[in-house]
Amino acid sequence: MSKPPKTKIRIPRTPEFKKQAITLAIELGVPEAAEKLGIKSVQTLASWVRHDKKKNTDTAYNELIEAKEEIKRLKKDLEKEKKVTAILRDATAFFCQENQK
């Protein structure tokens, strides 16, 4: 029998951890910081550092990130409002049927 392919397990990292990792990577260098923090992929930490540098220097990029976050928040709010509207619509239909009897 052949072995199933290895799947890459994604470990979620908190924003605070990422900030501290970026700071350490800037101080010590990416490879050493990744080793100390137990980050298996040096490329992961390097991409965090690149992203942080770009975020801190590019105002258009910051505006884009803020806009994406706002869109995400608005979509979440819209879904919530759709659920409330559906519940109210069903309740209205139910009470209208009860009043006709």
Protein Blocks (a to p, Z undefined) as FASTA:
>chain_A
ZZdddddddddddfklmmmmmmmmmmnopklmmmmnopablklmmmmmmmmmmmmmmmkl
mmmmmmmmmmmmmmmmmmmmmmmmmmmmmmmmmmmmmmmZZ
